Amino acid sequence: MSKENKQKLKSDESNNIDESNLSIITKIGYGCGHVLNDLFATVWFSYTLLFLKYVLLMPIEAGSFMMLGQLTDAFFSAIVGFLTDLYGTKRNWHFIGSIIVCLSFPMIFVMQRDVLPYWAKIFYFSAVIALFQCGWATVQISHLAIIPEYSNSEKERSELNAVRFSMSILSNITVFVIAFVFLHIRDKHADEIGPADFEKFRNITLLLTLIGIVTTILFYISLSYGKYSDRIKEKNALALNSVEDPSGKKTSMRIMNVLTNIELYKVAFVYTFSRLFLLICIIYIPIWLNELMKLKTGQTIENIAIIPLTFFASSFVVAVLLKFINQNISQNIIYSIGSLISIFGCIIIAVPINIKVIELVGIAILLGAGSSITQISSMCIASNFIGSKCENGGLVYSIVTVCDKIFSGIIIFIIEIIGKKSDYYTGVLAINGIMPVLGILVLFSIKK
């Protein structure tokens, strides 16, 4: 990029830092673009292990399927990151991914336990999960990469990230409300999740698919309303004016500069640790509650929906508040505050007390608030790292999310293969407090 264009981008960035030209309808519409992914991600992380272990009675294979999903997601995230920057528009890639997700994810929950022989079930679930993760990665990367294309200032990027996360929380809440309704209707003698709940999980997934399709359509309508194509043309024109070498060496050098930037990998690990903390909470809180019911601690089946719902309600409230706080406080401070809240929640879990519903609600509020703060802050740090250089957006988000997928897949697999005691999942959630500690250490090593 020429010096004049660099100076122009830097000048525009500083002049627009407190300006926002996107309407509230456009911002909400943008947030709708990841609702389908968020709905299915909540089911994937909160209920898929539960479904495989207790409904389909595949406890040994469940952890392997989860790791397969995460590693497949990481693989396709890397590929999609390159492709979205080189071919087509982010909107087209988003559309392709959405079609794949809609067709593949419900197939996980429509296959009954005794329909196929064992080897065929392994092949079926492996293929369907791999296909789902391919589509999911395509939607995630393309949707994130639209942020630097859509925005002209740091404030707009922060607002789009906050709206995106808020819609994610609303999606999570939607899943747990629907799950509560379906799981509440059951035999009084059925105190645990089991094979009899197959139809409930299937109906939950099909209803969520319908909701996701509607919100995805609203997203595409909002892109037209927000003049997405015009914004892309303007940014592409500026990028073309900066091209000095038509042979393609300029693009290769740009990619190499991104790949060899050590600060990018630090940003990726800050995001990864915040994401790992959130995922472990989402995955293992329902299983932890199911284990508490087995220990006859006064827990009820509805808590498997109510407590996660409280977790995400807390996350949503904090996400809304961050929209105003983000303008006045640095992301490092915000991330640190969220980390401390998360650590405190994990310490309470580690304390050997007789946990009742009120304690569970308090823990859910702390973990939900802490994970919300660190997740939004890490996303803002990543988008600010890209800045106005939206031609690298797909690649940067690809690297960031690949780290997340690989490490989360490995960690979940390790958790599942380690021997389990009666209070095993209590220990998992308590040790999860290490993640925000690591996030803070990496964050303050990043050079400005």
Disulfide bonds with the S-S distance in Angstrom:
none
